[in-house]
Amino acid sequence: MNALLTRKNADSLRLACDGVVYEPVPSDAALGGLLFCLQPEDVVFDGAPHDDRTELGQVLATARQFARILQRHAARTDRSRPDLPGAATVEAARAWAASAAGTVPADELERFCWRLARRLGPDPWCDGSPAIQLRHQQFGLFEWNFDDDAPAPSDATVAQEPGS
């Protein structure tokens, strides 16, 4: 699947991937979170004005670095410790994921969060917390070795916070 990256306005981007439009993408880190989760085969700039292509290329290169950081962290063998470069904290990586989720249309949000949880794997932040927490829902899993686009398995959890 290819993704189309364009400018939404001077301060944000738009990513169209697999028939879903993610917008506004406010930062390179949020775009990196989207790339990590969606894993498009290629990102193109079709239809973007020539002047925007250079800047979009630079933004994409930076976003791919954020996605690689998340990928390396998700693939770590020692699940008790984060595998992030010195300048990146677990809190920052969580913020990249939350920022990416903020660009997802409401009708795709749950699917996106499950996909993100699958990509991050068990104990994604090394503290027992879920992969992502939005609107009083937690998305995390105990088993992550299953088909990415399959519905969430019975051993995955979505828990409501007390009092919600």
C-alpha positions in Angstrom: 0.0 0.0 0.0 1.3 3.4 -0.9 0.7 6.6 1.0 0.2 10.1 -0.3 1.8 12.9 1.7 0.7 16.5 1.1 0.5 19.9 2.9 -2.8 20.6 4.6 -1.7 24.1 5.4 1.5 26.0 6.5 1.6 24.2 9.8 0.4 20.7 9.1 0.4 17.8 6.7 -2.1 15.3 5.4 -1.3 11.6 4.9 -3.7 9.5 2.8 -3.1 5.7 3.2 -5.3 2.8 2.4 -8.3 5.0 1.8 -8.0 6.8 5.1 -7.0 10.4 5.4 -4.9 11.3 8.5 -5.0 15.0 9.3 -3.8 17.4 10.5 -0.4 15.8 11.1 1.2 18.5 13.2 4.8 17.3 13.4 7.6 15.0 12.0 7.2 12.9 15.2 3.4 12.4 14.6 4.1 11.5 11.0 6.8 9.0 12.2 4.2 7.5 14.6 1.9 7.0 11.6 4.6 5.5 9.5 5.5 3.1 12.2 2.0 2.0 12.7 0.7 1.9 9.1 4.0 0.7 7.5 3.2 1.9 4.0 5.3 0.4 1.2 6.1 3.9 -0.2 5.2 7.5 0.5 4.7 9.7 -2.6 4.1 13.4 -3.1 1.9 13.1 -6.2 0.2 16.4 -7.0 2.3 18.4 -4.5 3.6 21.7 -5.9 7.2 21.5 -7.0 8.3 23.9 -4.2 6.7 21.7 -1.6 8.4 18.5 -2.7 11.8 19.3 -1.3 10.4 20.3 2.1 8.1 17.2 2.1 11.1 15.0 1.3 13.0 16.5 4.3 9.9 16.1 6.6 9.5 12.5 5.4 13.2 11.7 6.0 12.9 13.0 9.6 9.6 11.2 10.2 11.2 7.9 9.0 13.9 8.4 11.7 11.1 8.6 14.4 9.5 5.5 12.9 12.8 3.7 13.0 13.3 4.6 16.7 9.9 3.2 17.5 10.6 0.1 15.4 13.9 -0.6 17.2 12.2 -0.1 20.5 9.3 -2.4 19.6 11.8 -5.1 18.4 13.9 -5.1 21.6 14.5 -8.5 23.2 14.8 -7.2 26.7 11.2 -6.1 27.4 12.1 -4.7 30.8 14.2 -1.9 29.4 13.4 0.7 26.7 15.6 0.7 23.6 15.6 4.4 22.7 18.4 6.8 21.8 19.7 9.0 24.6 17.8 12.0 23.6 14.4 10.2 23.4 12.5 9.3 26.5 9.7 6.8 27.0 7.4 9.8 27.6 8.4 11.4 24.3 7.8 8.1 22.4 4.4 7.8 24.0 3.7 11.4 22.9 4.6 10.5 19.3 2.1 7.6 19.4 -0.6 9.8 20.9 0.1 12.6 18.4 -0.3 10.1 15.6 -3.6 8.8 17.0 -4.8 12.4 17.1 -4.8 12.5 13.3 -6.9 9.4 12.9 -10.6 9.8 11.9 -13.0 8.8 14.6 -14.3 5.8 12.7 -10.8 4.4 12.3 -9.4 5.2 15.7 -10.0 1.9 17.5 -8.5 -0.1 14.6 -5.5 2.2 14.6 -5.0 1.9 18.3 -5.1 -1.9 18.1 -2.7 -1.9 15.2 -0.3 0.4 17.2 -0.5 -1.9 20.2 0.3 -4.9 18.0 3.3 -3.1 16.5 4.6 -2.1 19.9 4.2 -5.5 21.4 3.9 -6.6 25.0 4.9 -4.1 27.7 5.6 -1.4 25.2 6.8 1.2 27.7 8.5 -1.1 30.2 6.2 -0.2 33.0 3.2 -2.4 32.5 1.1 0.4 31.0 -0.9 0.0 27.8 0.5 0.9 24.4 -1.9 3.9 24.1 -4.6 5.4 26.2 -7.3 7.6 24.6 -10.6 8.8 25.9 -10.5 6.5 28.9 -9.8 3.4 26.8 -6.5 1.5 27.1 -5.1 -0.5 24.2 -2.5 -3.1 25.0 -2.0 -6.8 24.6 -0.7 -9.9 26.2 0.0 -11.8 23.0 1.1 -10.0 19.8 2.1 -12.7 17.4 -0.9 -12.7 15.2 -2.1 -11.2 11.9 -1.9 -7.4 11.9 -5.2 -6.8 10.1 -7.2 -9.4 11.9 -9.7 -8.2 14.5 -8.4 -7.9 18.0 -7.9 -11.4 19.5 -9.7 -12.6 22.6 -6.5 -12.3 24.6 -6.2 -8.6 23.9 -7.7 -6.2 26.3 -9.7 -3.0 26.1 -10.3 -1.8 29.7 -12.4 1.1 30.8 -10.9 3.2 33.6 -12.8 3.1 36.9 -15.6 5.6 37.0 -15.9 6.1 33.3 
